[in-house]
């Protein structure tokens, strides 16, 4: 058969290949839609697969972390983490604050340590407990908390602020 001077041939192999690809394409599309619907309704939560993490710049290593709700009625709690000075010089930490997805009001006060500046020698470890923190009501998911630490090297006048990240699920008191 000719249309506009172009000869058309019917190939049964090409048609079989196209039907094969269309069948698998529809099947893959249906699977993706089912996964999307399950994720939308909370049946599949990708954050449950991702491990907890506490990441800071190279000169500060995070050895432990927790996010705890002490009072479920007011959603008040604390963010705590331990840092090790991996740098070659002594540093003076002047301020710590925590913000993020799960925090309604940025946390800027620490109970441990109780006063600043905190001097950390190389390889020293220091626990920081930032409280009170007011959390958002949704506490069943893992959330990312941004930790900002202002510090200066002893002997220098310039201050530097570094950002760390804690990704974990909140632990909470039962009301």
C-alpha positions in Angstrom: 0.0 0.0 0.0 1.2 3.5 -0.8 0.3 6.7 0.9 1.6 10.0 -0.5 4.1 8.0 -2.5 5.6 6.2 0.6 5.4 2.5 0.7 4.1 1.1 4.0 4.8 -2.4 5.1 3.2 -4.3 7.9 5.7 -6.0 10.1 4.2 -8.5 12.6 7.5 -8.5 14.6 7.4 -4.8 15.2 3.8 -5.0 16.3 4.6 -7.8 18.7 7.5 -5.9 20.2 5.3 -2.8 20.6 2.6 -4.8 22.3 5.2 -6.4 24.6 6.6 -2.9 25.6 3.1 -1.4 26.1 2.0 -4.3 28.4 5.1 -4.0 30.6 4.8 -0.2 30.6 1.3 -0.3 31.9 2.2 -2.9 34.5 5.1 -0.7 35.8 2.9 2.4 35.8 0.3 0.5 37.9 3.0 -0.5 40.4 4.3 3.1 40.7 0.8 4.4 41.3 0.2 1.9 44.0 3.4 2.8 45.8 2.6 6.5 45.5 -0.9 6.0 47.0 0.6 3.9 49.9 3.2 6.6 50.5 0.5 9.4 50.5 -1.6 7.6 53.1 1.4 6.9 55.3 1.5 3.1 54.8 5.0 3.4 53.3 7.3 5.9 55.0 10.7 6.3 53.3 12.1 7.9 56.5 11.8 4.6 58.3 14.3 3.1 56.0 16.9 5.9 56.3 19.1 5.4 59.4 19.4 8.0 62.1 22.4 10.3 61.6 24.3 13.1 63.4 26.6 14.9 61.0 28.9 17.9 61.7 31.9 19.3 59.8 35.1 17.3 60.0 36.6 19.2 62.9 33.6 18.3 65.1 32.5 14.7 65.4 29.1 13.8 66.7 29.3 10.7 68.9 25.8 10.5 70.3 22.4 12.3 69.9 18.8 12.3 71.1 15.7 14.4 70.7 13.3 14.0 73.6 9.8 15.4 74.4 9.6 15.8 78.2 6.0 17.2 78.3 3.6 15.9 75.7 0.9 18.5 76.7 3.1 21.5 75.7 5.4 19.6 73.3 8.4 20.9 75.2 11.6 18.9 75.3 15.3 18.9 74.5 17.9 18.2 71.8 21.1 16.6 73.1 24.3 15.6 71.3 27.9 14.9 72.1 30.7 16.5 70.1 34.4 15.6 69.9 37.0 18.3 68.8 38.8 16.5 66.0 40.8 19.7 65.2 44.5 20.1 65.9 43.8 23.2 68.0 41.8 24.3 71.0 38.4 25.8 70.2 36.0 28.0 72.2 32.3 27.4 71.6 30.4 30.6 72.1 26.8 29.7 71.1 24.6 26.7 70.1 21.1 26.9 68.6 18.8 24.3 67.0 16.1 24.8 64.3 14.5 22.5 61.9 11.3 20.8 60.6 10.2 19.5 63.9 10.8 22.6 66.0 8.1 25.3 66.4 10.4 27.9 68.0 14.2 27.8 67.6 16.0 26.5 70.7 18.8 28.8 71.8 19.5 28.0 75.5 21.5 25.1 76.8 21.4 23.5 80.3 24.6 21.6 79.7 26.9 23.4 79.5 25.4 26.0 81.7 27.8 28.9 80.7 29.7 29.9 77.6 32.3 30.0 76.3 33.1 26.3 76.4 36.8 25.5 75.7 37.4 22.2 74.0 41.0 20.9 73.7 41.8 18.6 70.8 40.1 15.2 71.3 37.9 16.5 74.2 34.3 15.4 74.2 31.4 17.7 75.4 27.8 17.0 75.9 25.3 19.7 74.8 21.7 19.7 76.0 19.6 22.4 74.3 16.4 23.0 76.2 13.6 24.1 76.3 12.6 23.3 72.8 9.0 23.6 71.6 8.3 20.9 69.0 5.6 20.7 66.4 2.9 18.2 67.3 3.8 15.6 64.7 6.3 13.4 66.5 5.9 10.0 64.8 8.2 10.6 61.9 12.0 11.1 61.7 12.8 14.7 61.2 15.9 16.8 60.4 17.2 19.2 63.0 19.8 21.9 62.1 22.3 22.6 64.8 24.3 25.9 64.5 27.5 26.2 66.6 29.4 29.4 66.8 33.1 28.9 67.8 36.5 30.5 67.5 39.9 29.0 67.6 41.8 30.1 70.7 44.3 32.8 69.8 42.2 34.1 66.9 39.6 36.9 67.0 37.4 35.7 64.2 34.3 33.7 65.0 32.9 31.0 62.7 29.5 29.4 62.7 29.2 25.8 61.5 26.1 23.8 60.7 25.4 20.3 61.8 22.5 18.0 61.2 20.6 15.5 63.3 18.1 13.3 61.6 16.2 11.1 64.1 12.8 10.3 65.5 11.7 12.0 68.7 11.4 10.0 71.9 8.6 11.1 74.1 6.9 10.9 77.4 3.6 9.1 77.5 0.8 11.4 78.6 
